[in-house]
Amino acid sequence: MNLTWEVTLLCNLRCRHCLSSSAVPAKDEMTTAEALDLVDQLSRERVFQINFGGGEPFMRPDFLQIIDACHVKGIMTCISTNGTLINQELVDYLSRTRLVAIQVSLDGARSETCDEIRGKGTYGAAIQALKLLAKTRIPTSINTVLTAKNAGEVEELQRLADEIGVSLRISRFRPSGRGAQTYEELKPTPAQLLDFSAWLGRNDNIRTGDSFFSLSPQERQGLGLNLCGACKLTCCVGPTGKMYPCAFLQSERFEAGDLRRNSFKEIWDNSEIYNDFRQLRVYSCEGCDRFDLCHGGCPAVAYYLKGDIAGGDPECLQQCVTALADMKERAGAV
């Protein structure tokens, strides 16, 4: 149904939690011709939406040409951007179509919180971009990665989004890319995750994609996916044309195919990696009373923290309850 396409690793920021350690372009990134050919292939396979990320997509010189090609084919596009390159001219250009949505990254309701994670001045630049976009018909959202630093600001973020006139999407912090080095410092505590889960239950207008289905309370059942969609509904294309299950598993271990050697359809249909994901069962979680709500949680987190995609998500709601109880018991013993 949809595809995540990391079009470049080039980025003008060095965010501490970046899923791909974006900084400079990857060697031999896809050419314009290769990118446009992929758009044609995705159109033939009736892909509904492409979610563009990076790096910073707008730093790729031919990026507008790529998204224009998507729109000509009737493909919906969603662009994840840090907002620093959004100006009136670009907003006017993007406003010509109804086939684009934009997510602007903002990792805190306060400048000091956001700038600590994303760099000095990023809060102000993102707010300016959001205000420009809010004046248009482009569906726009704040995209916040939940961390220990901003977990206490989710209500402020919701108010901020309402004041600007955009929506709020909160994503999960996973220990990949540069985030692997900062994970222990930035990961939310079990108590913060439980508080966030309860808050989600009271706010059904907050979008999370499939990033928090392992924490979704009963009140949100039916609002989104209740299992990982990788290799079933979605997959990821990296900057050099390699294909992966998702953006958080862009490593040689999970390389499903190379678009310079095989077509998108051939890789999607025949990849051993993809077929393994499609048959994935998390046996250790099947007896849990929340299994129907999360089906074992995020395989990427299970892989990074347990070394096994079928190991069960160690940050699911049930695990957070257990971890918090253990912490209180140890504190009582002391």
N, C-alpha and C positions, 0 to 999 in steps of 0.2 A: 504493500500500500504506500509506504513512504521510505525514503532513503536518506541517510545522513551522508553528506558529501563534504569532507574536509578539503577544501579546494587549494589551500596553501598552509604552510607552517610559518610564513612570514607574518610578523606581528610587531606593532610598535609599543606593546606593553610586555611586562614580564610578571604576570599574575602568579602569586605564590601557590595557587591551587590548580594551575592549568592542567587539563587532562592530557595534553599532548606536548608539553614543554615547548610551546611555540616561541620562536625567536627569529630565526633565519629560514629561508626557503629550504625545503628538502632538496637533495640533489636529484635532478632529472624529474621535476614535477611535470604533470601532464601539460602538453602543448595546447594551444587554443583549438587546433584541429582535432586533437584527441578528445578534448572536453566536449566539443560540439558533436562529435560522433557518439559519445556516451549519451548525450541528451537525446539524440535520435533513437538509440537503443532503448533507453528508458521509456520513451514515448511509445515505441512498438510494444513494449511489455506492459503498457498501461499503468505505469507507476503514477500514483495520484499526486504525491507531494514530494518535493526535495527540500530537506533541511540543510542549509548551507552553514558551514562553520569553518574553523581554522585552528590556529592563526586568526588573523583578521581578514575576512573575505574581501573587504573593500580595498585592501592593499594589493590584491592581485590585479594587474593592469587590464586584463580582459574580462573582469568579473561581470560588468554590466552586459557585455556581449553574451556571456553564458546564460545569465538569467533572462535576457531578452529572448534567447533561443528557447528556453523553457516555456516562456509565456506564449510564444508563437505556437507551440505544440499543445497549449492548454494545460500545462503542468503547474500546479500550485507551488509557490516557493515560500519558504520561511528562512529569514536571514538572521543568524545570531552574530551580533556585532558589539564591540566595546563602546561604540557611539562616538569616539573621538574624531572620526572623519565625516560624520553626518553634518551637512550644511544645507542651506536653503536650496541651492541648485540641485543637489542630489535628491532631496526630498521631493522637489517638483518633478524630477525625472521619474522617480519611483511611483509617484502618485498617478501616473498615466494609466496604470493597470489595476484591476481588482484581484490580481493573482499573486499578490505579494503580501506577506506579513513580516514584521520585524520584532526581534527580541533584543533589547538593550541590556547589557550586563550591568548590574548595580548590586554590590555585595555589602550593603548596609544602608540603613535609613539615615545615617549620619556620615558626614564627610570623613571624620577621623576613622570610622570603622571601615568604610569602603577603601579609602586611600591606603590603609595599612596593608590590605590584601592585594590591591590592584595597582597601586602607585599614586604618587602625589598628583592631585588635580583631576583624577579620574572621576570622582563623584560629580564635580561641577560640569565636566564635559558630558557625562551621561545624562544629567538632568537637562542640560541645554538641548541635547539631541531628542530626548523624550518630549520636551515641550514643543519642539518643531514638528515632530511626528504627530503629536496629539491634535494639531490643527488640521490634519488631513483625514482622508477616509482610510488610510492604511491601518489595519489592525496592528496595534502596538502593545507590547507588554514589557514590564520590568522582569528580567530574569535574574534571580538571586540563587546562588549556591549556598545552601545552609551549612554554616560552620559554627564552631564554638564561639566565634567572635560576634556573630550577628543573630544567633538563635533567640536572643532576648529582644530583638527589634522587629519581629515579624508583624506585630500589630501596627507599628509605626510605618513599616513598608506598605502595608495595606492602605493606611490612611494617605500616605504619599502618592500611591498609585491613583487613588480616588481623586485627590486634589489635582493631579496633572491631567487626569482623564484617560488613563490607560489601565490595562489589567495587570495582575501580578501572577507570575509563575515562579515556583520555588523548586529548585533542582537539588539532587543529592550529590554530596561530595564523595567521590570515589578515589581510592589511592592509586591513580594512574598518572603517567607523565610526571610533571613537576610536583603534582600533588602527592606522589609517593614519598617525597622527601619531607613534606610538611604535614603529612597525615596525622601523626601522633599529636602534633600541636593544635591543628585546626579541626580535627574531627569533633562533632558534637558528642557530649556525654550521654550515657543512657537516660539520665534524668531530662536532659534537653530534648532528646528524641521522643520521649514519652509525652512531655509537655507539648511538643510540636504536633504529635499525633492527635492529642485531644483537641488542640486548636484547629487542626484540619477538620475534625468532626463537627466543629461549630461553624465552619466557614466553607460551605460547599462551592463557593464561587472562585476559590483559589485553585489554579491549575498546577498539576505536578507532572503531567505526562505519565510515563511509566516509572518514573524515578523513585517514587515513594510508595509503590503498591505494597511493599513488605511492611510498611508502617500504617497503612490506611486503616482507620477504625471502621467498625461495622456501619456507621452512619454514612460512609462514602461508598458503600458497595454499589456497583453499577455505574459509578461516575467515570470510570476509566478501566484500563487493563488491570487484570488481577494476576498476571504472570508476565515473565520476560517475553517480549515480542521478537527478540533477535533471531534471525534466520527463518522466522515464520511470517511476520508482517513487515519486517524491516531489516536493513543491514547497513554496512558502512563502506564507503569508498574513500581511500586515503589520497593524499596529494599526488602520489606517483602512479595511481591507478591500481594499487593493490586493494583487494576486497577483504573485509573482516566481518565478524558477527555484529560488532557495535563499535562506537567511537572509543569506548573504554578498553577495548581489547585489540588495539592496533599494534601488534607485535608479531614477530616471525612465527611464534608458536601458534597463532590463530590466523595466519594468512590463509584465506580460502581460495585465492586465485589472483591472476594478474590480467588486467584488461588489455595489456599489450600482447598477450598470448592467446587469450580466449575471450569470447563474447560475454556480456553480462548474463545472458540467458544460460549459456553453458555453465558458467560458474554457479549461478543461483540454483540450477537444477541438479548439478552433479558434484558439487564440492563435498568432500568427505567431512570437512569441518562443519559445514552447514547441516549436513545430514545428522552428524553427531548431536548438534544442538537441538535438532527437531525431535530427537528421540530421548533427550535428556530427562532423567527422573532423579529427584532428590529423595531417595528412599528414607533417609534419616528424618525427613520432615512429614512424611505421609501420615503419621499417626497424630500429628498436631491438630488441635481443634480449629486452628486458623489456616489450615492448609488450603482450603478452597478460596481464601482471600489473597494468598500470595504464592502458593505452589513452590515454596522453597526460596523465594526472594531473588536477589540479583546474582547471577552466576559470576559476573565480573568481580564483585566484592568477595564472593566465596573463593574465587581463584587467588586474588591478591592477599587475602588474609588467612586462607587455609590451604592454598595450593591445589585446589580441586574445584572445578566448576560445578560439580554435583555435591559439594560439601555442605550446602545450606548456608543461607545468609546470616552471618553472625551479628548483624545489626537489625534483625527483624523485631517486630513488636514483642514477641514472646521472649526472645533473647534479652531484650532491654529490660523487661520486667524481672527476669531472673538475675541479670547482672546487678540491677539496682538493689534487689533484695539481698544479694550476696554482700554488696558493699555496706549496706546497713547492718548486716549481721556481723561483719568484721569490725565495723566501727563500734558496735555495742560490746563486742568482746574486748576491745582495747579499753 
